Amino acid sequence: MKLLLNDEDWAKQIDPKVPLSFTKFIGLYASHRATTLYLIIALATGISGLFLVQGWWQFLGSLLLVALTYPIVEFCLHRFVLHSRALYRMPWTATLWRRIHYDHHMHPNDLSVLFGAPFTTIPAVLAPTLPIGYLAFGWPGAISAACGGFLALMIYEFFHCSAHLPVKFKSTMMLHMRRHHMLHHFHDETGNFGIVTNIFDRIIGTEYDSARDVAPSVTVKNLGYEGEETSKYPWVQQSITRSIDPV
């Protein structure tokens, strides 16, 4: 198994029609260069945090704070940022929105856009974790919390990856989360926002367990970027046209 593969080369290693054993899946997940990058950052911030904190309890406390706040951060980021139509209505965020979410919803089986782009995921991790850790334990806590954030990101990518790949899971929890995520992609995108946990979907009332529970959404793939919206806010469409033009 090759290691440190980029998005396109990693996607070529997978035949979506061939079931994957859990062991094979772990190897594929580990072979993506984003996984290695996040692990390196987690180790660097973790070791630094352990050296800087006044006691191990501050380090563990920072990790615990990240674990407790992760579910709401994941839900809010997915629900209110990635699914916000405001992002494609501004020229300076339209292309970014296309990369981080639109392409994935339009082509959920395209594994080359399955992993988040590091230039978007790294700031998304640092933005909540640094303040949380700093408010609790100062800069040692901030660095320690960043470690927790990148470990959480690795877990997120693991669950997200497992939902889209044909992994033969025996775990009912993993099968449950996969079903919920596939409903989000193929039935109604206004629910089932949680990838790792559906705690806040249950609290907010956006969880549904079956296609029979809610009506199908006509914008499940294009996220509302259609018709007049593409004329009024053409920047996503223009970026698509540029990417398929011959060089």
C-alpha positions in Angstrom: 0.0 0.0 0.0 1.4 3.4 -1.0 1.6 6.1 1.6 1.1 9.9 1.5 -1.2 9.8 -1.5 -2.9 12.9 -2.7 -6.7 13.1 -3.3 -6.7 11.9 -6.9 -4.1 9.1 -6.5 -5.9 8.0 -3.3 -9.2 7.8 -5.0 -7.7 5.6 -7.8 -6.9 2.9 -5.2 -10.5 2.2 -4.5 -13.2 0.4 -6.4 -16.5 1.5 -4.9 -18.1 -1.8 -6.1 -15.7 -4.0 -4.2 -16.4 -4.4 -0.4 -13.5 -3.5 1.9 -12.5 -5.4 5.0 -12.0 -3.3 8.0 -8.2 -3.9 7.9 -8.0 -2.8 4.2 -10.0 0.3 5.1 -7.6 1.2 7.9 -4.7 0.9 5.5 -6.5 3.1 2.9 -7.4 5.7 5.5 -3.8 5.8 6.8 -2.4 6.1 3.3 -3.9 9.5 2.6 -1.5 12.3 3.1 -4.0 14.4 5.0 -4.1 11.7 7.7 -0.3 11.8 8.1 -0.3 15.6 8.2 -2.9 15.8 10.9 -1.1 13.1 12.9 2.2 15.0 12.7 0.4 18.2 13.9 -1.3 16.4 16.7 2.0 14.9 17.9 3.8 18.2 17.6 1.1 20.1 19.6 0.7 17.3 22.0 4.4 17.0 22.9 4.6 20.8 23.1 1.6 21.0 25.3 2.9 18.3 27.7 6.1 20.3 28.1 4.4 23.6 28.7 1.5 22.7 31.1 2.0 22.9 34.8 0.6 19.4 35.3 -0.7 16.5 33.3 -4.2 17.4 34.5 -4.1 20.6 32.5 -3.2 18.7 29.4 -6.0 16.1 29.9 -8.4 18.9 30.9 -7.7 20.7 27.6 -8.4 17.4 25.7 -11.6 16.9 27.7 -12.8 20.4 26.9 -12.3 19.8 23.2 -14.2 16.4 23.4 -17.1 18.1 25.2 -17.4 20.9 22.7 -16.7 18.9 19.6 -20.3 17.7 18.9 -21.7 21.3 18.8 -18.7 22.6 16.8 -19.2 19.8 14.2 -23.0 20.4 14.0 -22.7 24.2 13.8 -20.0 24.2 11.2 -21.8 21.7 9.0 -25.3 23.2 9.5 -24.6 26.9 9.6 -21.4 27.4 7.6 -21.1 24.6 5.0 -24.8 24.7 4.2 -25.0 28.4 4.3 -26.0 29.9 0.9 -24.2 33.1 1.9 -20.9 31.5 0.9 -21.7 31.1 -2.8 -23.2 34.6 -2.9 -19.8 36.3 -2.3 -17.2 36.1 -5.0 -14.3 35.6 -2.5 -15.9 32.6 -0.8 -17.7 31.0 -3.8 -14.8 28.9 -5.1 -13.9 27.9 -1.5 -17.4 26.8 -0.8 -17.4 24.7 -4.0 -14.3 22.9 -2.8 -15.3 22.3 0.8 -18.9 21.2 0.2 -20.7 21.8 -3.1 -18.5 19.4 -5.1 -18.9 16.7 -2.4 -22.7 17.0 -2.4 -23.0 17.1 -6.2 -20.7 14.1 -6.5 -20.9 12.2 -3.2 -19.2 9.1 -4.8 -16.2 11.2 -6.0 -13.6 10.1 -3.5 -11.1 12.8 -4.7 -13.1 15.4 -2.8 -13.9 13.2 0.2 -11.2 14.5 2.5 -11.3 18.1 3.4 -8.6 20.4 2.0 -6.0 21.1 4.7 -6.0 24.8 4.0 -9.6 24.8 5.2 -9.6 22.1 7.9 -6.5 23.4 9.8 -8.0 26.9 10.4 -11.4 25.3 11.2 -9.6 23.3 14.0 -7.6 26.1 15.4 -10.4 28.7 15.4 -12.4 27.0 18.3 -9.7 25.0 20.1 -7.1 27.7 20.7 -9.6 30.1 22.5 -11.1 27.2 24.5 -7.7 26.0 25.7 -6.4 29.5 26.3 -9.3 30.6 28.4 -8.9 27.5 30.6 -5.1 27.2 31.0 -3.4 29.9 29.0 -1.1 29.2 26.0 -0.2 25.7 27.3 -3.8 24.9 27.3 -4.4 26.4 23.9 -1.6 24.2 22.4 -2.9 21.2 24.2 -6.4 21.8 23.0 -5.1 22.1 19.4 -3.7 18.6 19.8 -7.2 17.5 20.8 -8.7 19.3 17.9 -6.5 17.5 15.3 -7.1 14.1 17.0 -10.9 15.0 16.6 -10.3 15.9 13.0 -8.7 12.5 12.3 -11.7 10.8 14.0 -14.0 12.9 11.9 -12.3 12.0 8.6 -12.3 8.3 9.7 -16.1 8.3 10.2 -16.7 10.4 7.1 -14.5 8.1 5.0 -16.1 5.0 6.4 -19.6 6.3 5.5 -18.6 6.7 1.8 -16.5 3.6 1.3 -17.9 0.0 1.0 -16.5 -1.1 4.3 -17.9 -4.4 5.7 -18.7 -3.2 9.3 -20.1 -5.5 12.0 -20.7 -2.5 14.3 -24.4 -1.4 14.4 -23.2 2.1 15.4 -21.0 2.4 12.3 -23.8 1.1 10.1 -26.3 3.5 11.8 -24.0 6.6 11.2 -23.4 5.5 7.6 -27.2 5.3 6.9 -27.8 8.7 8.4 -25.0 10.3 6.3 -26.2 8.6 3.1 -29.7 10.0 3.8 -28.2 13.4 4.2 -26.5 13.1 0.8 -29.3 11.3 -1.2 -32.6 12.2 0.4 -32.7 15.4 2.4 -29.7 17.6 3.2 -31.5 19.6 5.9 -31.1 16.9 8.5 -28.5 14.4 9.8 -25.6 16.9 10.0 -23.6 14.9 12.5 -20.8 12.7 11.1 -19.2 11.4 14.3 -22.2 11.9 16.6 -25.8 12.7 16.1 -26.2 14.2 19.6 -27.1 17.7 18.4 -29.2 16.5 15.5 -31.4 14.9 18.3 -31.3 18.0 20.4 -32.1 20.5 17.6 -34.6 18.1 15.9 -32.8 17.6 12.6 -32.3 13.9 12.9 -34.3 11.5 10.8 -33.8 7.7 10.6 -35.6 6.8 7.4 -36.5 8.3 4.0 -40.1 7.7 5.1 -39.7 10.2 7.9 -39.3 13.3 5.7 -40.1 14.4 2.2 -37.2 14.2 -0.4 -35.4 17.4 -1.0 -35.0 18.8 -4.5 -31.8 20.6 -3.5 -30.1 17.5 -1.9 -27.2 17.7 -4.4 -27.0 21.3 -5.5 -27.6 22.8 -2.0 -29.8 25.4 -3.6 -27.3 26.6 -6.1 -29.6 26.3 -9.2 -31.8 28.4 -11.5 -31.7 32.1 -10.8 -29.2 31.6 -8.1 -26.5 30.6 -10.7 -27.3 33.7 -12.7 -27.3 36.1 -9.8 -24.2 34.5 -8.2 -22.2 33.0 -11.1 -18.9 32.5 -9.4 -19.3 28.8 -8.5 -20.4 28.1 -12.1 -17.5 30.1 -13.5 -15.0 28.1 -11.4 -16.6 24.8 -12.7 -16.3 26.1 -16.3 -12.7 27.0 -15.8 -11.8 23.7 -14.3 -13.2 21.7 -17.3 -11.8 24.0 -20.0 -8.9 22.4 -22.0 -5.5 23.8 -21.1 
